[in-house]
Amino acid sequence: MTDHIHELFGLTGKVAIITGSSKGIGKVIAENYAKLGATVVVSSRKESACEQVAENIRLNGGEAISVPCNISSVKDVSNLASTTMEKYGRVDILVCNAAVNPYFGPLADIDVKAYHKTMDANILSNLQLAKQVHSNMATRRDGSIIFISSIAGVRGSANLGVYSLTKAADMQLARNLAVEFGPDNIRVNCIAPGLIRTEFSRKRWENPEQLSEFLKTYPIGRIGEPEDMVGVAVLLASKAGGFITGQTYFVDGGVTISGG
């Protein structure tokens, strides 16, 4: 990496919180941030899974700690931010990747409990974390907040209705906070993946026949891998993305423009 490229995309000295980072998209973002010099706070529900990722990062020369957090718990979300502040005194990058989808079916049939569980976990936790890191970022007049949304947020769905609502809300949350936090030089953006080969989306890609039908709608001819998310996640976290805010980047193999 040349000095100029390192200056643009390097993350040395930065502290990054990544939720849902014990596997899938969050894990590869955490690992690559660490390779670029960031100190990484690995977080998901299970402490052992978080610590395994953090330990692997340390074994490969990076710096990481694990802080378990159930995003459905207001207390856990608050603890994630406060623990990071207490240990490092700063948060430079926040990636809200964790999400839930407890209900699959028509919106007309969803019960109130499932609705609130999805909205609270997927949106309220993102807002809460953004609010908690804001003052620390504002003090230094620098910071990047990234919400991992989904193409579901811009498409109608017969069975992913409430999940889709939260993913659309991620995009609007980024726009609103970009306006509110912009005067403090804090950037807020979204990444909207298409179908990515993760455990979270396994039911959509593990069936060969169903996968074949999906692939017909992807101009690039394949579904995504978690590693496909890294480039945009690095751009938005680094100096290279310093003039980007309030945007949603679609990382979807072209499916949203193909009519698929």
BALOBA-1460 file (C-alpha; in Angstrom, 3 decimals):
// residues 260
<rec num="1" residu="m" x="0.000" y="0.000" z="0.000"/>
<rec num="2" residu="t" x="1.540" y="3.303" z="-1.046"/>
<rec num="3" residu="d" x="1.621" y="6.186" z="1.418"/>
<rec num="4" residu="h" x="-1.076" y="8.039" z="-0.535"/>
<rec num="5" residu="i" x="-3.437" y="5.060" z="-0.648"/>
<rec num="6" residu="h" x="-2.805" y="4.384" z="3.022"/>
<rec num="7" residu="e" x="-3.618" y="8.002" z="3.818"/>
<rec num="8" residu="l" x="-6.903" y="7.731" z="1.928"/>
<rec num="9" residu="f" x="-8.084" y="4.296" z="3.029"/>
<rec num="10" residu="g" x="-6.061" y="3.501" z="6.135"/>
<rec num="11" residu="l" x="-7.768" y="3.370" z="9.519"/>
<rec num="12" residu="t" x="-4.771" y="3.534" z="11.813"/>
<rec num="13" residu="g" x="-5.660" y="5.059" z="15.172"/>
<rec num="14" residu="k" x="-9.398" y="4.694" z="14.635"/>
<rec num="15" residu="v" x="-11.706" y="2.844" z="17.027"/>
<rec num="16" residu="a" x="-14.599" y="1.013" z="15.351"/>
<rec num="17" residu="i" x="-17.694" y="-0.602" z="16.860"/>
<rec num="18" residu="i" x="-19.311" y="-3.192" z="14.584"/>
<rec num="19" residu="t" x="-22.537" y="-4.823" z="15.738"/>
<rec num="20" residu="g" x="-23.415" y="-8.314" z="14.558"/>
<rec num="21" residu="s" x="-19.741" y="-8.954" z="13.856"/>
<rec num="22" residu="s" x="-19.305" y="-12.533" z="15.059"/>
<rec num="23" residu="k" x="-20.124" y="-13.844" z="11.567"/>
<rec num="24" residu="g" x="-21.166" y="-12.895" z="8.052"/>
<rec num="25" residu="i" x="-20.941" y="-9.320" z="6.815"/>
<rec num="26" residu="g" x="-20.076" y="-7.840" z="10.202"/>
<rec num="27" residu="k" x="-17.219" y="-10.284" z="10.734"/>
<rec num="28" residu="v" x="-15.480" y="-9.555" z="7.434"/>
<rec num="29" residu="i" x="-15.863" y="-5.806" z="7.984"/>
<rec num="30" residu="a" x="-14.302" y="-6.149" z="11.450"/>
<rec num="31" residu="e" x="-11.424" y="-8.241" z="10.134"/>
<rec num="32" residu="n" x="-10.652" y="-5.858" z="7.292"/>
<rec num="33" residu="y" x="-10.916" y="-2.734" z="9.428"/>
<rec num="34" residu="a" x="-8.348" y="-4.337" z="11.733"/>
<rec num="35" residu="k" x="-6.048" y="-5.093" z="8.786"/>
<rec num="36" residu="l" x="-6.205" y="-1.395" z="7.895"/>
<rec num="37" residu="g" x="-5.139" y="-0.399" z="11.388"/>
<rec num="38" residu="a" x="-8.391" y="0.143" z="13.291"/>
<rec num="39" residu="t" x="-8.981" y="-1.048" z="16.819"/>
<rec num="40" residu="v" x="-12.130" y="-3.139" z="16.515"/>
<rec num="41" residu="v" x="-14.906" y="-3.759" z="19.028"/>
<rec num="42" residu="v" x="-16.522" y="-7.053" z="18.042"/>
<rec num="43" residu="s" x="-20.112" y="-7.377" z="19.183"/>
<rec num="44" residu="s" x="-23.016" y="-9.814" z="18.911"/>
<rec num="45" residu="r" x="-25.271" y="-11.705" z="21.304"/>
<rec num="46" residu="k" x="-22.950" y="-14.599" z="22.181"/>
<rec num="47" residu="e" x="-19.823" y="-13.709" z="24.122"/>
<rec num="48" residu="s" x="-17.873" y="-16.799" z="23.033"/>
<rec num="49" residu="a" x="-18.511" y="-16.116" z="19.346"/>
<rec num="50" residu="c" x="-17.420" y="-12.479" z="19.734"/>
<rec num="51" residu="e" x="-14.268" y="-13.405" z="21.583"/>
<rec num="52" residu="q" x="-13.322" y="-15.964" z="18.947"/>
<rec num="53" residu="v" x="-13.391" y="-13.309" z="16.223"/>
<rec num="54" residu="a" x="-11.513" y="-10.818" z="18.424"/>
<rec num="55" residu="e" x="-8.880" y="-13.415" z="19.278"/>
<rec num="56" residu="n" x="-8.342" y="-14.279" z="15.608"/>
<rec num="57" residu="i" x="-7.861" y="-10.585" z="14.842"/>
<rec num="58" residu="r" x="-5.272" y="-10.310" z="17.623"/>
<rec num="59" residu="l" x="-3.477" y="-13.454" z="16.417"/>
<rec num="60" residu="n" x="-3.156" y="-11.819" z="13.012"/>
<rec num="61" residu="g" x="-1.544" y="-8.715" z="14.468"/>
<rec num="62" residu="g" x="-4.639" y="-6.536" z="14.910"/>
<rec num="63" residu="e" x="-6.183" y="-5.037" z="18.019"/>
<rec num="64" residu="a" x="-9.686" y="-6.056" z="19.076"/>
<rec num="65" residu="i" x="-11.902" y="-6.609" z="22.076"/>
<rec num="66" residu="s" x="-15.266" y="-8.302" z="22.354"/>
<rec num="67" residu="v" x="-18.330" y="-6.744" z="23.974"/>
<rec num="68" residu="p" x="-21.445" y="-8.924" z="23.753"/>
<rec num="69" residu="c" x="-24.654" y="-7.062" z="23.003"/>
<rec num="70" residu="n" x="-28.215" y="-8.077" z="22.305"/>
<rec num="71" residu="i" x="-29.518" y="-5.209" z="20.189"/>
<rec num="72" residu="s" x="-33.034" y="-5.867" z="21.511"/>
<rec num="73" residu="s" x="-31.813" y="-4.785" z="24.948"/>
<rec num="74" residu="v" x="-31.575" y="-1.044" z="25.597"/>
<rec num="75" residu="k" x="-29.241" y="-1.823" z="28.502"/>
<rec num="76" residu="d" x="-26.902" y="-3.922" z="26.335"/>
<rec num="77" residu="v" x="-26.774" y="-1.278" z="23.610"/>
<rec num="78" residu="s" x="-25.901" y="1.403" z="26.139"/>
<rec num="79" residu="n" x="-23.236" y="-0.834" z="27.668"/>
<rec num="80" residu="l" x="-21.625" y="-1.435" z="24.269"/>
<rec num="81" residu="a" x="-21.023" y="2.267" z="23.742"/>
<rec num="82" residu="s" x="-20.016" y="3.047" z="27.329"/>
<rec num="83" residu="t" x="-17.592" y="0.110" z="27.575"/>
<rec num="84" residu="t" x="-15.850" y="1.211" z="24.382"/>
<rec num="85" residu="m" x="-15.603" y="4.799" z="25.628"/>
<rec num="86" residu="e" x="-14.225" y="3.688" z="28.981"/>
<rec num="87" residu="k" x="-11.512" y="1.538" z="27.405"/>
<rec num="88" residu="y" x="-10.454" y="3.697" z="24.463"/>
<rec num="89" residu="g" x="-11.879" y="7.139" z="25.160"/>
<rec num="90" residu="r" x="-13.238" y="7.476" z="21.643"/>
<rec num="91" residu="v" x="-15.362" y="5.986" z="18.878"/>
<rec num="92" residu="d" x="-14.448" y="6.973" z="15.329"/>
<rec num="93" residu="i" x="-16.522" y="4.497" z="13.344"/>
<rec num="94" residu="l" x="-19.866" y="2.888" z="14.128"/>
<rec num="95" residu="v" x="-21.196" y="0.125" z="11.894"/>
<rec num="96" residu="c" x="-24.736" y="-0.980" z="12.781"/>
<rec num="97" residu="n" x="-24.957" y="-4.363" z="11.083"/>
<rec num="98" residu="a" x="-26.954" y="-6.493" z="13.530"/>
<rec num="99" residu="a" x="-30.628" y="-7.030" z="12.698"/>
<rec num="100" residu="v" x="-33.463" y="-9.448" z="13.377"/>
<rec num="101" residu="n" x="-36.301" y="-10.838" z="11.312"/>
<rec num="102" residu="p" x="-38.545" y="-12.814" z="13.668"/>
<rec num="103" residu="y" x="-41.596" y="-12.783" z="11.395"/>
<rec num="104" residu="f" x="-41.983" y="-14.037" z="7.834"/>
<rec num="105" residu="g" x="-45.384" y="-13.410" z="6.315"/>
<rec num="106" residu="p" x="-47.903" y="-10.748" z="5.296"/>
<rec num="107" residu="l" x="-47.919" y="-7.463" z="7.172"/>
<rec num="108" residu="a" x="-51.670" y="-7.842" z="7.500"/>
<rec num="109" residu="d" x="-51.114" y="-10.836" z="9.790"/>
<rec num="110" residu="i" x="-48.251" y="-9.630" z="11.982"/>
<rec num="111" residu="d" x="-48.885" y="-9.321" z="15.696"/>
<rec num="112" residu="v" x="-47.939" y="-6.264" z="17.697"/>
<rec num="113" residu="k" x="-45.193" y="-8.030" z="19.654"/>
<rec num="114" residu="a" x="-43.323" y="-9.170" z="16.524"/>
<rec num="115" residu="y" x="-43.722" y="-5.737" z="14.945"/>
<rec num="116" residu="h" x="-42.238" y="-3.898" z="17.911"/>
<rec num="117" residu="k" x="-39.451" y="-6.455" z="18.354"/>
<rec num="118" residu="t" x="-38.323" y="-5.921" z="14.761"/>
<rec num="119" residu="m" x="-38.598" y="-2.139" z="14.831"/>
<rec num="120" residu="d" x="-36.896" y="-1.806" z="18.216"/>
<rec num="121" residu="a" x="-33.989" y="-4.099" z="17.326"/>
<rec num="122" residu="n" x="-33.402" y="-2.868" z="13.790"/>
<rec num="123" residu="i" x="-34.088" y="0.868" z="14.144"/>
<rec num="124" residu="l" x="-34.225" y="1.988" z="17.768"/>
<rec num="125" residu="s" x="-30.892" y="0.321" z="18.548"/>
<rec num="126" residu="n" x="-29.259" y="2.069" z="15.570"/>
<rec num="127" residu="l" x="-30.593" y="5.425" z="16.688"/>
<rec num="128" residu="q" x="-29.565" y="4.785" z="20.280"/>
<rec num="129" residu="l" x="-26.000" y="3.885" z="19.324"/>
<rec num="130" residu="a" x="-25.712" y="6.852" z="16.955"/>
<rec num="131" residu="k" x="-26.878" y="9.191" z="19.715"/>
<rec num="132" residu="q" x="-24.408" y="7.727" z="22.205"/>
<rec num="133" residu="v" x="-21.345" y="8.118" z="19.980"/>
<rec num="134" residu="h" x="-22.366" y="11.524" z="18.640"/>
<rec num="135" residu="s" x="-20.920" y="13.729" z="21.376"/>
<rec num="136" residu="n" x="-17.579" y="11.923" z="21.351"/>
<rec num="137" residu="m" x="-17.301" y="12.240" z="17.580"/>
<rec num="138" residu="a" x="-18.458" y="15.862" z="17.698"/>
<rec num="139" residu="t" x="-15.707" y="16.765" z="20.165"/>
<rec num="140" residu="r" x="-13.112" y="15.721" z="17.593"/>
<rec num="141" residu="r" x="-15.217" y="16.946" z="14.650"/>
<rec num="142" residu="d" x="-14.803" y="13.625" z="12.874"/>
<rec num="143" residu="g" x="-16.706" y="10.375" z="12.653"/>
<rec num="144" residu="s" x="-18.442" y="7.897" z="10.387"/>
<rec num="145" residu="i" x="-21.690" y="6.063" z="11.111"/>
<rec num="146" residu="i" x="-22.767" y="3.282" z="8.749"/>
<rec num="147" residu="f" x="-26.079" y="1.425" z="8.770"/>
<rec num="148" residu="i" x="-26.254" y="-1.900" z="6.966"/>
<rec num="149" residu="s" x="-29.636" y="-1.708" z="5.259"/>
<rec num="150" residu="s" x="-30.919" y="-3.934" z="2.418"/>
<rec num="151" residu="i" x="-32.419" y="-3.731" z="-1.048"/>
<rec num="152" residu="a" x="-35.576" y="-4.909" z="0.747"/>
<rec num="153" residu="g" x="-35.901" y="-1.278" z="1.821"/>
<rec num="154" residu="v" x="-36.725" y="-0.135" z="-1.705"/>
<rec num="155" residu="r" x="-38.847" y="-3.058" z="-2.915"/>
<rec num="156" residu="g" x="-42.258" y="-4.392" z="-2.058"/>
<rec num="157" residu="s" x="-42.489" y="-7.820" z="-0.483"/>
<rec num="158" residu="a" x="-45.341" y="-10.185" z="0.302"/>
<rec num="159" residu="n" x="-43.502" y="-11.821" z="3.206"/>
<rec num="160" residu="l" x="-40.720" y="-9.478" z="4.385"/>
<rec num="161" residu="g" x="-42.931" y="-6.498" z="5.085"/>
<rec num="162" residu="v" x="-41.846" y="-5.463" z="8.579"/>
<rec num="163" residu="y" x="-38.187" y="-6.241" z="7.895"/>
<rec num="164" residu="s" x="-38.439" y="-4.146" z="4.735"/>
<rec num="165" residu="l" x="-39.932" y="-1.290" z="6.742"/>
<rec num="166" residu="t" x="-36.902" y="-1.254" z="9.019"/>
<rec num="167" residu="k" x="-34.491" y="-1.324" z="6.093"/>
<rec num="168" residu="a" x="-36.255" y="1.604" z="4.438"/>
<rec num="169" residu="a" x="-36.118" y="3.374" z="7.795"/>
<rec num="170" residu="d" x="-32.334" y="2.820" z="7.926"/>
<rec num="171" residu="m" x="-31.999" y="4.873" z="4.755"/>
<rec num="172" residu="q" x="-34.118" y="7.709" z="6.096"/>
<rec num="173" residu="l" x="-32.368" y="7.561" z="9.460"/>
<rec num="174" residu="a" x="-29.068" y="8.044" z="7.654"/>
<rec num="175" residu="r" x="-30.439" y="11.037" z="5.730"/>
<rec num="176" residu="n" x="-31.868" y="12.668" z="8.846"/>
<rec num="177" residu="l" x="-28.776" y="12.133" z="10.987"/>
<rec num="178" residu="a" x="-26.527" y="13.271" z="8.136"/>
<rec num="179" residu="v" x="-28.326" y="16.622" z="8.281"/>
<rec num="180" residu="e" x="-28.303" y="16.777" z="12.089"/>
<rec num="181" residu="f" x="-24.714" y="15.589" z="12.614"/>
<rec num="182" residu="g" x="-23.196" y="17.215" z="9.515"/>
<rec num="183" residu="p" x="-22.214" y="20.476" z="11.264"/>
<rec num="184" residu="d" x="-20.002" y="18.344" z="13.547"/>
<rec num="185" residu="n" x="-18.316" y="16.754" z="10.497"/>
<rec num="186" residu="i" x="-19.927" y="13.380" z="11.215"/>
<rec num="187" residu="r" x="-20.899" y="11.387" z="8.142"/>
<rec num="188" residu="v" x="-23.874" y="9.012" z="8.196"/>
<rec num="189" residu="n" x="-24.505" y="6.563" z="5.358"/>
<rec num="190" residu="c" x="-26.153" y="3.265" z="4.451"/>
<rec num="191" residu="i" x="-25.031" y="0.163" z="2.613"/>
<rec num="192" residu="a" x="-27.851" y="-1.866" z="1.053"/>
<rec num="193" residu="p" x="-26.795" y="-5.407" z="0.133"/>
<rec num="194" residu="g" x="-28.598" y="-7.680" z="-2.245"/>
<rec num="195" residu="l" x="-28.691" y="-11.400" z="-1.510"/>
<rec num="196" residu="i" x="-25.473" y="-12.245" z="0.346"/>
<rec num="197" residu="r" x="-24.361" y="-15.763" z="1.224"/>
<rec num="198" residu="t" x="-24.710" y="-15.506" z="5.011"/>
<rec num="199" residu="e" x="-26.397" y="-17.596" z="7.676"/>
<rec num="200" residu="f" x="-29.040" y="-14.871" z="8.048"/>
<rec num="201" residu="s" x="-30.185" y="-15.360" z="4.450"/>
<rec num="202" residu="r" x="-29.544" y="-19.098" z="4.206"/>
<rec num="203" residu="k" x="-33.168" y="-19.998" z="3.450"/>
<rec num="204" residu="r" x="-33.014" y="-17.855" z="0.330"/>
<rec num="205" residu="w" x="-29.887" y="-19.381" z="-1.219"/>
<rec num="206" residu="e" x="-29.442" y="-22.932" z="0.087"/>
<rec num="207" residu="n" x="-32.137" y="-24.390" z="-2.207"/>
<rec num="208" residu="p" x="-30.445" y="-24.905" z="-5.630"/>
<rec num="209" residu="e" x="-33.654" y="-24.396" z="-7.590"/>
<rec num="210" residu="q" x="-34.541" y="-21.219" z="-5.751"/>
<rec num="211" residu="l" x="-30.977" y="-19.962" z="-6.094"/>
<rec num="212" residu="s" x="-31.096" y="-20.632" z="-9.843"/>
<rec num="213" residu="e" x="-34.192" y="-18.446" z="-10.117"/>
<rec num="214" residu="f" x="-32.496" y="-15.679" z="-8.144"/>
<rec num="215" residu="l" x="-29.443" y="-15.792" z="-10.385"/>
<rec num="216" residu="k" x="-31.542" y="-15.128" z="-13.462"/>
<rec num="217" residu="t" x="-32.260" y="-11.656" z="-12.060"/>
<rec num="218" residu="y" x="-28.661" y="-10.758" z="-11.148"/>
<rec num="219" residu="p" x="-26.848" y="-9.104" z="-14.074"/>
<rec num="220" residu="i" x="-23.471" y="-9.966" z="-12.567"/>
<rec num="221" residu="g" x="-24.456" y="-13.642" z="-12.585"/>
<rec num="222" residu="r" x="-23.980" y="-14.543" z="-8.926"/>
<rec num="223" residu="i" x="-25.181" y="-13.653" z="-5.468"/>
<rec num="224" residu="g" x="-22.905" y="-11.754" z="-3.124"/>
<rec num="225" residu="e" x="-20.341" y="-12.961" z="-0.635"/>
<rec num="226" residu="p" x="-19.698" y="-11.162" z="2.670"/>
<rec num="227" residu="e" x="-16.331" y="-9.987" z="1.311"/>
<rec num="228" residu="d" x="-18.168" y="-8.023" z="-1.391"/>
<rec num="229" residu="m" x="-19.259" y="-5.566" z="1.292"/>
<rec num="230" residu="v" x="-15.775" y="-4.625" z="2.428"/>
<rec num="231" residu="g" x="-14.840" y="-2.080" z="-0.236"/>
<rec num="232" residu="v" x="-17.780" y="0.235" z="0.379"/>
<rec num="233" residu="a" x="-17.514" y="-0.215" z="4.151"/>
<rec num="234" residu="v" x="-13.862" y="0.880" z="4.026"/>
<rec num="235" residu="l" x="-14.626" y="3.805" z="1.706"/>
<rec num="236" residu="l" x="-17.319" y="5.180" z="3.999"/>
<rec num="237" residu="a" x="-15.192" y="4.757" z="7.134"/>
<rec num="238" residu="s" x="-12.017" y="6.309" z="5.760"/>
<rec num="239" residu="k" x="-10.712" y="9.678" z="4.652"/>
<rec num="240" residu="a" x="-11.514" y="8.661" z="1.069"/>
<rec num="241" residu="g" x="-15.214" y="8.978" z="1.934"/>
<rec num="242" residu="g" x="-14.847" y="12.262" z="3.761"/>
<rec num="243" residu="f" x="-17.303" y="14.147" z="1.534"/>
<rec num="244" residu="i" x="-19.962" y="11.421" z="1.398"/>
<rec num="245" residu="t" x="-22.941" y="11.621" z="3.717"/>
<rec num="246" residu="g" x="-26.650" y="10.828" z="3.732"/>
<rec num="247" residu="q" x="-26.244" y="8.282" z="0.939"/>
<rec num="248" residu="t" x="-27.273" y="4.679" z="0.381"/>
<rec num="249" residu="y" x="-24.889" y="2.481" z="-1.571"/>
<rec num="250" residu="f" x="-26.467" y="-0.557" z="-3.242"/>
<rec num="251" residu="v" x="-24.119" y="-3.544" z="-3.298"/>
<rec num="252" residu="d" x="-26.398" y="-5.968" z="-5.079"/>
<rec num="253" residu="g" x="-24.892" y="-7.289" z="-8.300"/>
<rec num="254" residu="g" x="-27.225" y="-5.018" z="-10.205"/>
<rec num="255" residu="v" x="-30.464" y="-6.743" z="-9.228"/>
<rec num="256" residu="t" x="-32.327" y="-3.567" z="-8.313"/>
<rec num="257" residu="i" x="-31.734" y="-2.082" z="-11.754"/>
<rec num="258" residu="s" x="-32.559" y="-5.244" z="-13.684"/>
<rec num="259" residu="g" x="-36.212" y="-5.550" z="-12.702"/>
<rec num="260" residu="g" x="-35.454" y="-8.851" z="-10.973"/>
